[in-house]
């Protein structure tokens, strides 16, 4: 595989960095030790500037090329946070923090970008500057938005952003990408169905929120199948059904439903949102109950620019010697969308091989892709900002 020789030589170091991060996972914005580890390494590598505390616990390093005539600055982003999952891998470097695990490969993403940082600081074979962005709180915390709001673009004059994520099930080391809409917008909702509790032997004296909620769960599935143009992408998922009682013989007062709405089209998003509200209220009222609804807009649609996607594809093929696969739309969400809303760029997937899915307690990041990912980052910089 034609990866850069330096990364083959650095492989054991990059792997050790990942294993260290994996053993010490941190959630959301609490990436204190991870951020410090990253900051220390970047300073050791000789980056021109290393700034911490961007977007609370984010770290940004700047490296200037042998020439800086172009004035171009591109940003490379890796996420650092873990998930609230109890690890079940039995690895000799398993998580030291009970109930916290790097189950999405952010440890690998961080290690690959650190590898690229070491190479780029040593060689500087490019014309411009590269900003290496280590971001907290991708897993639901909107860390990318926090860094953008903290002046990431303006402080470092970033004109383009690039991101990468491992993909279980995709051939080991093979890249995949899609121009335009790539990852969906993801909104969350909480629906509280309020009825009238009572004894299970006397249902006639109650307003049963379980019956109401059961009907509502099924009705919400009609949004995609009967209310939205079938050529459009939309997923409505109810993921939590919780009562305020745990007794065998008590009809509860309240049932709480929690779920997500995932879309690519703004009109579809608004129509589906309206339908969630109207179905909840009308079904609850039909049974004599009441619906209280909380709707929160989450990560927006992530869109790759066409020209930067083509460049990312060619770089990936140069690194691997294999054709980059055309990806399909993904209904999952990614807060890198905030960065791509602030500047053009592209997000690419790298195959993790035949491993358990991300967000699984048995997921394992494949170390074999570490030099491939680092090489992709270095080649991208040298291609985008040629001397």
N, C-alpha and C positions, 0 to 999 in steps of 0.2 A: 504494500500500500504506500503510495508516494507522499507520505506525510513528511514534514520537515525533520531533518536528522536531529536537530536540537531537541525536539520533543520526545524522540525515542530515548535520547540520553537523559532527559528530564523526567521520564516516565515514573521512576520510583519515587522521586520527590513529589510530583503532582499527586500520585496515589497516596502518599503518606499525608499530604495536606487534606485530601478528601476524607481519609479515615479518621483523622483528628477531628475534623468538623462533624463527621457522622457520629462520633462518640460523644460529642458535646452539643446536641441540638438545642435550639432556642426558638421560641414562638414569636410570631408577629414582630413587634417593635423591640422585643426584649433580646435582640441579638447583640448583647453587650460584649460577650467573650468572642463571638464570631467576628464582629466588626473590629475588635482590637487585634485579633489574629491576622485578619486581612490587612489592616493598617500597618502592622509591624512588617509583614512580608513585603508589602509594596514599598516601604521605606528601605528595606534591605536590598531590594532590586534596583534602587536608584532612580525611581520615578521623580520627575521634576517637581511635582506638587502632590501632596496627599492630604486631603481634607476629610475630616470626619464630622458626624452630626448633621449631615445633609438629609433632610426628611427624617429628623429625629436620630436614627441610628445608621443611616446610610453612609457609605464611604465612596469618595471619588478621587481617582488619581489621574494626573495629566502626564503624558509623555510627548515630548516634541521630537519630530523627525530630524534627520540630518539637514533637511531644508524645511523652511516654513514660509515659503514664498506664496503658496496657495491661499493661506489664511483659513484653510478648511479644518473643521473640527468634527470628528464623528464620535458618537458614543456607543460603547459596547456594554451591554447590561447583563449581569448575573444576579439571580435572587438568592438570598441567604437563609430564609426562615424555614422552620420545620413544621410538623403537624402534630396535633394532640392525639397520637396513636401509640399504643403499646407495641413495641417491636417484637416480632416473632421470627426473626431470621436465623438466630443462633450463630451469628458471625462473631469472630473473635474480637471485632471492634464495634460490637453492638452499642446502642445508646446507653450512656451512663445516667440518663435522666428518665426516671419512671414516667410512662405515659406520654413521652415526647419522642418523636422519631423523624428522621429525614426520609419520609416515605414518598417523596416526589422528585428526589434527585437534585435538590438545590445545593447539596454538598458537592455533587459532581459539577454542577454549573459554576459554582464559585471556584472550585479547584482548576477547571479548564481555563477560566479567565485569568486566574493567578498565573498559570503556566504561560499564557499569552503575554501577560504583563512582563514576566521575566525575560522572555525572548525580545519583545519590542523595546524594552529599556536597554537591552544589551546591543541590539543591532541598529535600530532606528532607521531602517531602510524605507523611509516614506517621507512625503512632502506635506507637512501639516502637523496637526496635533490629534492625539487620540485621548478620549476621556473614558476611563475604565470605571464603570458604575456598579457598585455592589449594593443591592437594594434589600431592605427589610420588608416584611409584611406583604408578600404577594398573596399568601393564602387567606384572602378575605379581608385584609387590612388596608388595601389600597396604597401600599407603600410607594408605588410609582407616582401616583397623584401627589402624595405628600412631598416627594422629592421635586416634582415639577412645581408645586406651589411654593416650595422653598427656594425657587429661582434656579433650578438645575440648568435650564436652557440659557437663561440670560447670563448667569455667572460664568459659564464656561463656553458660551457662544456655540453651542452644539447645533449643527445643521442637519444631521442625520442620526437616527438611532437604529441599532441592530440588536436582536435578541435571539436566543437559542434555547430549546428544551429537548430533553431526551424523550423518546417515544417507545415504550414497550410494545412488542409485536411487530415493529418495523425492523427489517434486516439490520443486523449489527453493523454500525458505522455508515449505513446508507442515509442520505439526507432526503428530506421531503419538504415541499413548500408550495404555497398557492398565492398567486397575485390577487389583489382585491380583498373582499370579505374573507376572513380566515377563521377567527374565533368569534363566538356569539356574544351579544350583550346578555348579561344575567342579572335579573331583578329578583328580590325576595319578597315574600308576603307572609303575614301572620293573620289568621282569621280566628277570632274567638266567637264561638257559637254559644250564646247564653240562653239557657232554658230554665226549667224549674225542676229541681231535684226532688227525690222522694224514694219511697220503698219500692223495690223491684216487684213486689207482689201487688202493688197498686199503681200500675203505669198510667191509668186513667186520671190520676191526680197529679201527674207530672207533665212537663213539656220536655221530652227526651232529646237532649242535645246530641246523643250518639246516633239516633235515627236521622236527625237533621243533617249531621256532619257526614254520615255514610252516604246519604243521597247527594250531598254537595260534592264529595270526592268524585263520585261517578259523573256528575254533571260537569265538573271542571274539565273532564276529558273530552267533552263535546266542543270545547273551544277550538282545539286543533282540528277536530274531525268535521265540525259542522258550522263554525263561525268564521274561519279564516280560509282564504283562497288556498286550495290544496297544493298549488305550485310554490307557496311560500314556506319558509322554515319557521316552525314554532314548536316549543315543547313546554307543557305545563306539568310540573311534577309536585304532588303532595308527598312530603317526605317524613312528616311527623304528625301523629294523631294521639293527642294526650288529653286525658280527663283529669278532673280535680279530685278524683277518688280512686282508691285501689280495692274497694270492697266488692265481694261477689253479689251482694244484695242491695246495693245502693245505686240508684240512677243519679248520675252526677248533675251538677248545676251548669258546668262549663266544659266545653271541649275546645282545645286549641289545635289548629291545623297550621303547619308551617311548610312552605315550599318555594319553588323557584319558577320563574318565567324566563325562557330563553328565546331570543329572536335576533334577526339581522336587519329587519325593516322597521323604521320608526312608526309608520302607520299601523303595521301589524302589532307592534309593541303596545301602542295606545289602545287599539281595538281590544286586544287580549286583556289588558289591564282593566278597561271599562267592563268587560264581560265578567271578570273575576268579582268585581264589586257588585254588579247587578245580579248575578246568579246567587252570590252569597246572601244578599239582602232578601231577594224574593223567595228563595227556598226556606230561609229561616223564618220569614214572616208567614209563609204558607202553613207552617207547623205551629205558629204561635210563639216562635222564639225571636231572637235578635242576633244580628251579625255585627261584630266590631272588626274593622279591617285596617291593617297597617301595611302599606306598600312602600318599599324602598328601592329606588333605582340603583343598580350596582354598576359593575364594570361595563363600559360601552363596547360596541363592536370593534374588533381589532382588524384593521385593514392594512395590507402590504401595498406599497407603491409598485407599479408594474415594472418600471425600469430598475429599481433596486432589487426586486425579486429576480429579475433576469441575471443581474450581476451576482447575487447570492448563489443562484443555481450554478453559474459557470465556475465560481470559486469552489463550491462544494465538489463539483466534478473534477476539478483540477487536483484537489486534495485527495479524493478517494479513487479516482480513475473509473468511477461508476456513474451512470446517468442518474441525475437527481429526479426523484419521483414526484409526480404531480399529486399534491395532497387534495383531499376533499374538505369541505367546510366542517368545522368542529363545533359542536354545540356547547362545549366547555368554554369557560371564560378565562381571560388572562389580562392582568392589569397593565401589561406592557402597552395595551391599547391607549393609555393616557400619554405615553411617550410618543406613539405614532400619531396621536392627535396634535402633538406639539411640533413635530417635525417629520419629514418623510423618512422612509427606511423599510426594513423588512425583518420578519421573524421566521426562523427556520427550525425544523425538527430533525433530530439525529437519532437513528435507530439504536435502541437499547437491546435488541435481540429478543429471544423468547424468554421473557421474564414476567413475573406477576405484574399486574397493573399498578400504576401510581396510585397512591392513597390506600394501598393495601398493607397490612402489617407484615406481609412476607415479601414486599417489594425489595429488590436489590439493584442498585445502580451498577452497571457493568463497567468495571475499570478499564476494559479494553478500548473504550471510546474516548478516554481522557486525552491521549495525544492527538486523536483525530479532531476533537473539538477545539483544542488549543491551536492546532495547525490551521483550522478553518478561520479562527479569529485573526491570526497573524497574516494569512494570505489575503483575507478581506481588506485589512488595513493597507497592505502593500499594493493591492489592486486598485482600491478606491483612491489612494493618494500616492500615485507612482512618483518616484524621484525623477 
